[in-house]
Every structure is written in structure tokens, then in C-alpha cells.
Amino acid sequence: MALLHYILFVLLISALVYATRSSRKPQGIKDLPGPQGLPYAGVPHKVPPKRTWLKFHEWSKIYGPIYKLKIMGEDLVVVSDLKILEELLVKRKANYSSRPEYPAIPGANHDMRYLPLLSHGDHHGRARRFAHHLLAKLPQDRLVDVTTRATKDYIQALLQDPCNAKALTELYASRITCEISWGNPTVAQKNVETAWALMHHVSPGATPLSKLPFLSLAWDLLPDFLQPWKVNELARRASEREFWLTEQEKARYANNDSFTLTRETYKQRDKGISDEEEAANSVGMLTVIGSLLLATPVQSFLIAMCHHPEWQVKGAEELDRVCPGRLPTPSDLKDLPVLRAIIRETHRWRPPIPIGAPHASEQDDVYNGYFIPKKSSVLALAWTIERDESVFPDPDSFRPERWLEPTWPTYKEPLTIYPQIKGHHGFGWGNRMCLGQDFVEIVNMIMIGSLLACCSVAKKRDPLTGGEIEIDTMDYEPFTIFVRPYAWEMEAKPRSEGLLKSLDL
């Protein structure tokens, strides 16, 4: 009984600490509009665990392009207007370049292994500069070679087992990042598991700590047997650490001369990272995030093609004309506007990060007469931004022509440059913008272009009725930052046996 009273006391004090953390609003300044909820708890009961971005999108229609909600004592400011985001996350980036705390991973904001989660400051700047130097040293021909070889294997696997497209896409995207990072594509599945374990822990509601964040204040106060979530998190971290350090050691002494990010870490120690573990963390995190950014757009592309076979035909015809008998390379991009339009529309239609990676305000702020408290999480709601009907007519439909035809608001010339895959807001804002945009552009272009050139995909037909088995284009897993579709069934066949033979497929 005494132990129970002690636990309740700790939880009560923790809750009170969280409840009193809110900043003092200046006199005469308004609160942002938003859905009303319970004291302290806010509106977690109104936020669905699945397709959260759709609820946020619905609220943006009610409360406007910037609104606030509260979830378990935390303020979330949701923004769906590019001008407001430019003002807050770019012009005021000194205040909005941090990250919120992730209760399920206590200390992540100051842990050098988690570059995307680091708070703004010297440690973040140091880790970001080091990662930038690593990626800048990656030779393009090395990336093209690794991606092309992995893509050929991916196409072979997909043609043999198209209903396993989800897992195969993640595996072969991971093979690319693992080979670039460590020279070891055989650990790709381990990297996939590591990546999604991390995403699970940073998703609100996925663990007791993320549902009840004040529990993290008891992290060092209660014994571990009373905190199974802590035991699970420590085991995840230990597994992740061992994986990254093991691959670093193997890559360091591998008997080949091919470029890897790990080997480059030993040439770049003057760039700010001298510790062995920090270097392993930097490479490991790039490997994890890279595989996530590469896989989801390809998965969404396959689903889109099952619903829009006409764009398979248009894309394949362009590829046949521009690079007959071979797979596309980055030098072909200027001559492949249809391919670029398909990829750009895929990112718009199903953004990989639909609610945006959260920024955290370091100080109280006022925007347009509205109060934004210190430690608010600011979300760039990509789902709603990409559905602004004044910019994207017929926003819920997959329409690559919006990037190719002058009658659409998104059309830009010259088509040798536009539409661009990289550079749009989906890659982040201000000091938190994605460092790997060139990497993602090249890999997405080779993987998706090669699929169009080599394969034809379609909805699977029921063997008994002959009817098509529908694919739900909104059926995505409930991770909050990166998302991915649930598994779907489809068919895939070669477009040309001759092409596959010429490519040794």
C-alpha cells in the first residue's frame, strides 16, 4: 500500500509540473483558436490514432490556417499556410529551430545519436555540419551504381512476388542506404526494423510514455519493474547502438575500396565529430532516415499506378524515347518531365510526412496578435498545404498533368527544370531542412523510372470472380511523422522481356 501511495504521489507531482509549465500570455494578446478539450489533458480523445492528419485537416477548415490544440499538457500549433510557415520557421528560425521533447525517448533532444530530434544549439549544429560533409563527399556515380544494382534486384523480386510490394520496397530502399553507409546491404532488414521501431516511439499514443508524458518525470524515480515501457525503450536503444557500432567496425576494416559514409567519417574528424560513437550514430541515423524517405514515395507510386494505368503508359513512353534499352540516370532528368511530374505528384498526393516534423518554440512569441507559448510544437501540415484548391484544383486526385500543362496553376517553365523533385516544403523548413534532398531525388528517379520502364502493375484480380481487388489509397499506418501504407495486393508483369534480358534481369 505504501508503494502504491508513493507511485500516486510521484504521478500527481509530475502531472502538476506539466500542468504549470505553460507560459504567461501578455496582456491584450489573444489565444489561437482551436478545438477545446479537458483541463490539462486537452483533446487526445478527439484525435484518432489512425489518419491523424485528416482530423488536423478538418480542423484547419474550421479554425483557419493557424490554430492550437492541447494534448496531455503539450501545446500543438498547426499551420497550413506557406506564408505563415515562412514567417515562423524561416524568418524567425532562431526561435523555431528546436524540437519538442519526445517522452517515450527521454533525453533524445540532447542525444547526439538522434540528429533529427536534437534541440537547437551547438550540439545540433555540430552534428548537422558533420552529416552535411559526409553527404557532400558521396560521389554521384557511386550512388547511381548502388541504386541501379539494388533496383534491378528489386524489380526481379517484385515481378516474382508483387503482393509483397510493401516489404520489398522497404528492403531494397534500405539495401541502398546500408551499402552507401557501411558497404553491407545484407543488414537491410535489420535497418528497416530499427527505423520503424524508432518511428513507433516518436509517435504520440504509441507507448504509455507518449500517451501520458508526465510519466517520463518518474523515469529515474521508480524502479524499472514498475516501468515496463522504460525497459522496452532501453532495450531498443541498446539494440540500435550495438547495430550501428558493429556495422561501423565492420565497415572500417572491410577489404574493398568503395566509398562508404563510415570510411569518410575517419577523414572528416576535423569537421566536429571525433568520438567513435558519435560518428557511428551520425551514419546510423542517416541510414535510418534515408531508407524511410526513399521507400514511402515508391510504395505510394505503386498504389497510384494501380489506379492510374494511363500514367504508366505515358511515363514508359517517355523513358522508351529518352533512354531506350537502359535504365534512367541523373543526366536524363532534364529530358524526363513526365517522370518528374509523376514523382512530384506522388509526393503531393500522399506526402511521406503528412503533418510535418514538429518544430519547437524556444521562447514565447506573438504572431498576428496571437500568442504562441514557449515549448509549443509547431506542425507544418503538409496534407492541407498540398490540398489548397487555389493552387491544386481537384486536390484529392492523382493528376501529374498539373505540373505539365499551362492551364494548371502549378505549371512552370522550362520543363527541362520544372517540376522539381527537391526543394519543396515537404523536405522541411529553415535550419531543419532535409540534408539528403539530392540523395532522395536521384534514388526516387532511378527506382520509379526503372519500374515504369520495366514493369506494368495493376490491381490483383480475384481468382474466383475475376473482379479487381480494391486498394484503399488512404490505408496508411498510424505513425505520426513518417507514414507508410499497409500491405496491398497487386499484379506485376514485365513490359518487355527483351528489355529485361538486355538489363540482365
Beta strands, then each sheet from edge to edge (+ up, - down):
strand 1: 30-31
strand 2: 66-71
strand 3: 74-79
strand 4: 359-360
strand 5: 365-367
strand 6: 370-372
strand 7: 377-380
strand 8: 455-459
strand 9: 490-494
sheet 1: 1+ 6+ 5-
sheet 2: 2+ 3- 7- 4+
sheet 3: 8+ 9-
end
